[in-house]
């Protein structure tokens, strides 16, 4: 039996189908991130779990008990909405202690949580004396110190500057584990999801696209949408046919045959994709298979990586990322780009068309 | 199309000094990103350049001409902010041609300006629909089209990608850069997102507490940070250790990093000599993991981040952040580390915490 489970949830707002049958389970003490573009139904889902909305269909189960219609205050959950409803007449300290006192959380823990979000020194300030990012950190601290064992967070890091967002991700995960919380965290930021989650649920247009561990989803995306949404990809359209016993071949016009491990895709019209960090550049003597002549159109410095843009056949925007190192190639020069077969992602060509399949709307 | 300069500009709001004596030049056609934490004064500086806020002291020049007292509508600038201010009650098309229409141009000129900008941005919307039928990313594109339809000389962008989905922002930022370059606009783009800035800027200005911390090309501010704060802010996350110079010979300094029980060698630094205390900053990607060389540590945390993996390695009781492209190490494994590169600063008088503080 799962700790928390949602079964076939459906919810319409007038003609808009916000949820079209969503089911997944959450283990006790795990950190689950629900990831998807705006309008995917993430907030609706979170509100149904919190008890703030009732579904049109489906159930929410907690330790085997059907809680679909149980009032929110009896669910033992804390919900932190997008935006941050702090008590304006209470100090930071009083806001964070509000739930903690009732539930018997020690003041040492409250202090520690405030230190982690970097606001212990502002404990006597009132919310209107803080910036938006600081208020969001107070709201987060209050949720974590609420004493509930299940915490539901809607975009808890979105109002923060990037550096704070990055640094708080790890602290948040560490704190959740330490306090033995079960967390469901909603975001549109895939980097945030990858770095925090034990399990990621990817949603789109009211449905679940994929559920899995970060590494699983990143390396083995089930759809071209997931591949593109959880990182960048280079994609080519082609036809897959059986090759010799080790490899199948994807014929891509203007590039040639790209070998992929046998059984990766079904025969016929496909999309083959590679992540920018998986492509390799060679000045000469490239590996004998899957190496193609290309020309470098630009090299951009992006901080932790260099991005090399290539023209390969008719494809003019092939991205290659070199992480943590400087490229030894020059703009305008000819190089070989090697596409490692074991790194290929192959998808059946989407029936709805490629543009629609990739769309984040 | 215009060179913008600000000279000794200051602005106070009550007791708070938002902009503190800043002098900067934005060259003709250059794409500059101003980065810094919230509250660092970057928005105020942009508003001073736009003419929305009047500085308490200092002057603003456009191509050498003093425009400090010139109102915003006479400065020939396009401005975009995070809050997308499209008119909700008129169509997408009417929004785009709002500028030329308000200026009272002839209909054929207005239509030409509108079509031109739509072609340039490659917009494919239903132009007779209203803004709220579009996604936020598309609305921001329409706002950009509207700003460009007035043929500005400079583009001022205040967090133009804020509030957009990460994935939508990724595509839009390169589009904005391309447009600015095609139109040879002098662009000033404000963001708290240093990754965004590094990937599109010709020049980066890093601000904190109303002052400039560093100005340079993206690679310069990453490779040669001039303050500990820049070392922390650019590239995101860094390791800081206390060190002391224990030897100096033939143009080299030997620094002992007590916490890690290791020594590092760097070229001499002006003003630093034996027994001086220093701050050692090591970026997580400048640490190499080996089997048998370097200081011993234990992996205590591992996070898969897609293109790379982030590890926390405990060395002599001190946590060190490391970024590697691939690793087979797991939590609990023992490993040895080598430092590839470090940045050395004189030990800050205000103390480490304050020197790298975000606010």
Interface residues (C-beta under 8 A of the other chain):
Chain A: X37 X38 X118 X131 X132 X133 X161 X162 X163 X164 X166 X167 X170 X188 X189 X190 X191 X194 X195 X214 X215 X218 X228 X229 X230 X231 X232 X275 X276 X277 X300 X301 X302 X303 X304 X305 X307 X321 X323 X324 X360 X361
Chain B: X37 X38 X39 X135 X136 X165 X166 X167 X168 X170 X192 X193 X194 X195 X196 X198 X199 X218 X219 X222 X232 X233 X234 X235 X236 X237 X285 X301 X303 X304 X305 X306 X307 X308 X310 X323 X324 X325 X358
